[in-house]
């Protein structure tokens, strides 16, 4: 931790904010898989269901089940993770695929974090349609990057700005 603390201090001294990548999933050796098996999706045969984004199969990634019977403990554990890193000096989180997680979770999570730490910033990595992007912004994401980065012509940019102003 001494090296991490030194890095945070050096970044601050240089006027740089450190951002942490927040990907809400677990590797096969994560302790939550054994301690809280109810937090994860299972196949009918009882085995863990790994992440899939056809045609890709991520056999080393397990997604959490935000709607499990023990969802409140899961959500609290995820909040505790974020608050731990805030306590370590991190105030910017780049969130991986937030549009694939329940919007009520983000409203709650971001609200809880900002109630104690209003300066914390959540950035959405969400390649999705404008409506979900708008919903994420309303849930508290400060900025996102999405398909707008692929818009090149004047009319495409004006169309996108019009959608943002709706």
GIMOPE-V557958 format. One record per residue. N is the residue number from 1. RES is the residue in one letter. D_CENTER is the distance of its C-alpha to the mean C-alpha in Angstrom with 1 decimal. Layout:
N | RES | D_CENTER
N | RES | D_CENTER
//
This chain:
1 | X | 23.6
2 | X | 26.4
3 | X | 25.3
4 | X | 21.7
5 | X | 23.3
6 | X | 25.7
7 | X | 23.1
8 | X | 21.3
9 | X | 24.8
10 | X | 25.8
11 | X | 22.9
12 | X | 23.7
13 | X | 27.3
14 | X | 26.7
15 | X | 24.7
16 | X | 21.4
17 | X | 18.0
18 | X | 15.9
19 | X | 12.2
20 | X | 10.1
21 | X | 7.8
22 | X | 4.9
23 | X | 5.5
24 | X | 6.1
25 | X | 9.7
26 | X | 13.0
27 | X | 16.0
28 | X | 19.4
29 | X | 20.5
30 | X | 17.7
31 | X | 19.7
32 | X | 17.7
33 | X | 19.3
34 | X | 22.6
35 | X | 22.1
36 | X | 20.2
37 | X | 21.0
38 | X | 20.6
39 | X | 16.8
40 | X | 17.0
41 | X | 18.5
42 | X | 22.1
43 | X | 24.7
44 | X | 28.0
45 | X | 29.6
46 | X | 27.2
47 | X | 25.4
48 | X | 21.7
49 | X | 20.2
50 | X | 18.3
51 | X | 15.7
52 | X | 17.5
53 | X | 17.1
54 | X | 20.8
55 | X | 22.7
56 | X | 20.4
57 | X | 20.2
58 | X | 17.9
59 | X | 20.2
60 | X | 18.5
61 | X | 15.1
62 | X | 14.8
63 | X | 12.2
64 | X | 12.3
65 | X | 14.2
66 | X | 12.8
67 | X | 16.4
68 | X | 18.3
69 | X | 21.4
70 | X | 19.8
71 | X | 16.5
72 | X | 17.3
73 | X | 17.5
74 | X | 14.3
75 | X | 12.4
76 | X | 14.5
77 | X | 13.8
78 | X | 10.0
79 | X | 11.1
80 | X | 13.7
81 | X | 11.6
82 | X | 9.9
83 | X | 13.5
84 | X | 15.1
85 | X | 13.5
86 | X | 14.4
87 | X | 17.8
88 | X | 18.1
89 | X | 17.9
90 | X | 14.4
91 | X | 13.6
92 | X | 11.2
93 | X | 7.5
94 | X | 6.6
95 | X | 3.1
96 | X | 4.7
97 | X | 6.3
98 | X | 4.9
99 | X | 8.7
100 | X | 9.3
101 | X | 8.2
102 | X | 10.9
103 | X | 11.2
104 | X | 13.1
105 | X | 10.3
106 | X | 8.4
107 | X | 12.0
108 | X | 12.8
109 | X | 10.1
110 | X | 10.3
111 | X | 14.0
112 | X | 14.6
113 | X | 13.1
114 | X | 15.0
115 | X | 18.1
116 | X | 18.7
117 | X | 17.1
118 | X | 17.4
119 | X | 16.9
120 | X | 13.3
121 | X | 11.4
122 | X | 7.9
123 | X | 8.1
124 | X | 7.0
125 | X | 8.0
126 | X | 9.5
127 | X | 13.0
128 | X | 14.3
129 | X | 17.2
130 | X | 18.0
131 | X | 17.9
132 | X | 14.3
133 | X | 13.4
134 | X | 15.8
135 | X | 14.3
136 | X | 10.8
137 | X | 13.0
138 | X | 15.0
139 | X | 12.2
140 | X | 11.8
141 | X | 9.8
142 | X | 12.4
143 | X | 12.5
144 | X | 11.4
145 | X | 13.1
146 | X | 14.4
147 | X | 17.9
148 | X | 19.6
149 | X | 19.8
150 | X | 22.2
151 | X | 24.5
152 | X | 27.6
153 | X | 30.4
154 | X | 31.4
155 | X | 31.3
156 | X | 27.8
157 | X | 26.5
158 | X | 28.6
159 | X | 27.4
160 | X | 23.7
161 | X | 24.6
162 | X | 26.6
163 | X | 23.6
164 | X | 21.6
165 | X | 24.7
166 | X | 25.3
//
